Amino acid sequence: MAPASRDGRPDRSKNAASNTNKKSADRSGKSAERSDRGTERSGKSADRSGKSAERSGRPAPGGRVGPKRTHRKGTSSPSVARGEARINNAKPARFQNVDPVDGDGANYVADGVRLQKVLAQAGVASRRGAEELIAAGRVDVDGEIVVEQGMRIDPATAVVRVDGARVVMDEDMQYLVLNKPKGWQSTMSDDQGRPCVGDIVAERVMAGQRLFHVGRLDADTEGLLLLTNDGELAHRLMHPSYEVPKTYLATVKGLVPRGLGRTLKAGIELDDGPAEVDNFSVLEVNEGQTLVKLVLHEGRKRIVRRMMDSVGFPVLGLVRTEIGTVNLGNQRPGSLRVLGRKEIGELYKAVGM
């Protein structure tokens, strides 16, 4: 099947390449028979065509290609090699269309949604990862393989497949806050039979909702955990480059000195690299223990516990109370609540969506 054109529009002409070559040959023949004046005009026309192609980044009729458009996150195009090796996280549709799709292939919808965004929202991969899958030729729309970036589709009508498996795109977006209890695993299932997040949302999953948690909390840590099926939002919230703040309340052993906050803000060296907090404050001192508040945008494994251990104040209890502007409030452990429209908007704003 023919790939889509550079701007995302599929090439509707079955013999586009042969027609172009034939026309070029005809023009060349006629040009040879013309006078010097005609040849000069042809040269000027070709020159203008080349300049136009250079401005647009598309191939000129003579084969000359202008400068490539840079990718939005760097100067390189999505990696085909990484796209070929990338894991496909798509949840297949309950009913697959095994017969070829009727129609003319992928339809470009001017006011539609970019294909990579559709795949990211369906949880197939991050948006960058989806671009790599497209570049590797693993994505088809309405039976036509799309390898160029920028294709816009109507998610409500288009049939999108990754590696031949149809992707679910018609799910309603879900945004939930869970107060994870202490002792529970931040997984959707546990092969050792331990209580996990999946147990709490089991009914929703059985009803057809596809949910996954944004980041993790270790078993001994309780507090705010976001659950969603919005893959792009989840990816950005977890990525440290977007610097979404996460707030923790930690009860530590010992009396914390005044200068500890400056030390943690300046950064300390851990076994997997330097780490620092964005904010630190002492809230309460009681019977040889100190309650402190830490704000940081990193999400490395057990990072709060490791940072406090490294400065000589082991954590006795840890609760995550905020992610961005979303607050746990007085939500009881083990309970779920649906995020409000304003809270969702604030999360989108925080990650530039």
N, C-alpha and C positions, 0 to 999 in steps of 0.2 A: 504493500500500500504506500502511496506517496506521502511523504512527510508534509507538515504544514510549512508555509512560507515563513520568512524571517520575522515578519510582523505578527505572526500567529495565525494568519488567514490561510486555510488549506488551499492548495493549488488545484483548481477545478478542471484545468485542461489536462486530458489524459496524454496528449502528445505535445505538451508545452515545450519540452526540450528539443524535440525533433523539428517542430514548427519554427522555433527560434533559429536553429542552425540553418534550416532551409531558407528562411528569409534573409539571414546574414549572407548566405552564398549568392542569392539572387542580387542583393544589393552590391556585393563585391563585383559580380559580373557586369552589371550595368555601369558601375563606377569606372571599370576598366575601359569601357567603350566611350565614355564621355570625354569631353574636352578637358584641357588643363583647368579651365574655369570651374567645370563641374567637379573635378577632383578636389579642387581647393575648398569648395563648399562642403563636400563630403567630409573632408578633414576637419573643418571647423565644427561640423555637426558632431563628429565623433568626439572631438575635444570637449564640447559642451556636455555630451552624454557622460564622458568620463568624470568631469567635475561634478555633475549631478550625482553620479554614483558614489563619488568620494564623500559628498556631503551626507548622503543617506546611509552610507555603510553597506549598500547592496552592490552586487556584481554589475559591472558595466557590460554592454553588449559585446565588447571585445574581450571580455574575460577578466579585466582589471578589477580588483577588489579594493574598496576604500578602507579606512581605518575601522577596526572592530569597535563596537560599542562596549564600554566597560560594564562589568557587573556591578549591581548596586552595593555590594559589600566589599568590593575590591577590584583589582584590575584584571583578574582572570575569570574565564567562563567556568560554569559548573563542571566539575571533574567527571568525565565519562567513566574512568576507572573506578572511582569511589562509588559512582552510581551503579556500576555492575556488581560491586561487592556488597552494597548496602542491603541491610535486612529490611524486608517489606513487613511493616507492622499493620497492614490493612486488615480490618475485619471483613471477611467475605460476606456478601449479601446472603440472606437465607435461601434465596432461589436464584441460581445462576442461569444466565442465558447461554446455552451451549451452542445454539445455532448462530450463524453469521447475522450481524445486525443489518436490517434493511435500511436503505437510505444512501446518501452520497458521502458518508463519512463525517468527520468533525465539522461542525458549523461554528464559525466565529460569530460571537454575539458582542456587539460593540459596547453595550452597557452591562455585560456579564461579569463574572468573577474569574480572576486569573486562575489557571489550572493548578499552579503550585500552591495557591492559597486554599483551594478546594481540598487538595490532598492533605495539606497540613491540618485543616480543620477536621478532617475525617480521621486524624490520628495516624496516617500512613507514615509520616516522617515530619521533621521540621521543614520549614519552607525551603531552606537551603538544601536539605536532603531531598525534598520533592523535586527540586530543580535538577539535581544530579540523576534521579531516577528517570526524569523526562529526557535528559541529554543522552542517557544510556539506552534509550529506545524501549523502556520497560512499561511505558504508559500508553494506552490507546483510548481514544474517545470515539464512541459510536462506531467502533470497528476500524478506526484509522489510527495508526501509530503517530504520535506527535513527539517530535524531537527538538523543536524550537521553543524557546521561552516566550512568554507573553500571550499564549493562547487564552482567549476569554470564552467561557462557556456558561450555559444556564444550568446550575446544579440540579434544578428541579426536573429537567427533561433529559439531560445528557447521561449516557451510559459510559462510565469510566471504569477501566480495568487496569490493574497493576499485575504484571506477570500472568495475565489471563484471568485473574480473580476479580470479580466485580466489587467495587468499593461502595460501602454504605455512605450515602451523602444526605439522606433525608431525615436524619435524626434531629430532634430538637436539641439545641445546645443546653447543657446542664452545668450549673455552677453551684456547688454545695460547700458548706463549711462543716467539718467534723471536729469535735473535741475528742481527740484520740486519748483513750484511757491509758494509764500507766500499765505496762506489762503486755500490751497488744502490739502485734507486728504490723509494720507499714507495708503490707503486701495484700494482694487481692485473694491469695490462697496460701496455705502453708502445708507442706508435705509432712510436717511433724505433728500436725493436729493442734498447733497452738492458736489461740484466738488472734484474729487478724482483721484488718479493715474490711476485707471482702465479706466477712460475716455480717457486718453492720449494714452493708448495702446489698446483701444477697437478694432481697426481694426485688429491688430495682434492676439488678442485673438479670434476674430470671424473667422480668417483664420486658426485656429487650434493650435496656439502657446500657450503653458501653461507657463505663467510667474508669478513670485511672487517677491516681493521686499525684499531686504536684510536689515533687521532692519526697523526702522521707523524714521520719523521726525515729530514733532508735527505741527499742522496746521500753527502756526505763524513762524515756522522755514523754511527757504528755502535752496536750495542747492543740493548737490550730493546725489543721491539715486541709488543704483545698482538694476537692474532687471535681473533675470536669471531663467532658468529652471534646473540649476545644483544644486540639493538639498544638496549634500555633501559640496560643496564650500560655499553655503549660510549659512549652519549651522556653519561651522568653522569660517567664517568671523564674525558672530554674537557672537560667544562664547568668553568670556573674557580670557579664558585660552590660546588662541592663540595670544593674545596681538597685534592684528592688529591695528595700530594707526589711529585715525580719527582726522582730523584737522578742527577747527572752527574759524571763525572770528566773534567776538561779539562786538557790540556797547553797552557800559554800561553807566549808569548815574553816573557822578562824576569824579573826578580826581584820578586815581589809584596811590597809593603810591608805592615806589620802592620795599618794602618788601613783597608785596602781592604775588608775584610769589613764594617766598620761603614758604609762608604759604600754598599755594595750592599744592605745590610739596610734602610738608611734610604730607599732608592729613588733611581733616576736617571731622567732624562727621555730617552725614545727618540722616534723620529719618529712612532710611532703611540700615544704615551701613556707614562705612567710605568710603571716595572717595578722589582721588588725581589726579592731572594732571601729564603728562609726561614732558610737556614743557609749558612755559608761557612767553609771551613777550608783551610789549606795542608798538603798531605801530604808533598811532597818537592821539593827544589831540586837541580837537576843541570845543569851546563854551560850556564848562562844561560837555563834553562827551569824553569818551576814547574808542578808537578802540584797542581791544586786540586780540591776537592769542593764542588759547589753543589747545594742542595736548593731547589726552587721548585715552586709549584703551577700556574703558568701554562703554556700550551702554544702561545704565539704563534710564528709562523714565525721560525726561526733566532734565538730570543730569547737563548740563552746566548751565542752568537757575537756578537750585536749588543751585548749588555751589556758583555762583556769588551773589545770593540773601543772602546766609548765611554769606557772608563776607561784606555785605552792599553795593553791587554795582549791582542793578537790571539791567537785560538785556533789552535793547530797540530794538535791532535787532540782528538776529543770522543767519549765513550762514555756512553750512558745505561745505568745499572746497576740501577735500581729504579723500580718504579711502585707506590706504596703499600708494602705489605709483600712484594710479589713481587720476588724477587732474581734477577739473571742468573746468579750463581754462576760456576761454571767451564764453562758451556755454550759449546761451540765455535761460531765464526761460521758462519752458514748452517744451523744445526741447529734443530729444533723439539722442544719437549717439552710434554706435556699437564699443565696445572695440576692440582694435587691438590685434594681437596675442601676442605681447610682453607684453602688459598690463595684459592679461589673465595669461600669464606665471608667471608674478611677483606676482599676487594674489595667484596662486597655490603654489608658492615658500614660500610666507608669512605664509601659513597655513600648510605647510608640505605635500602637495599632489604631 
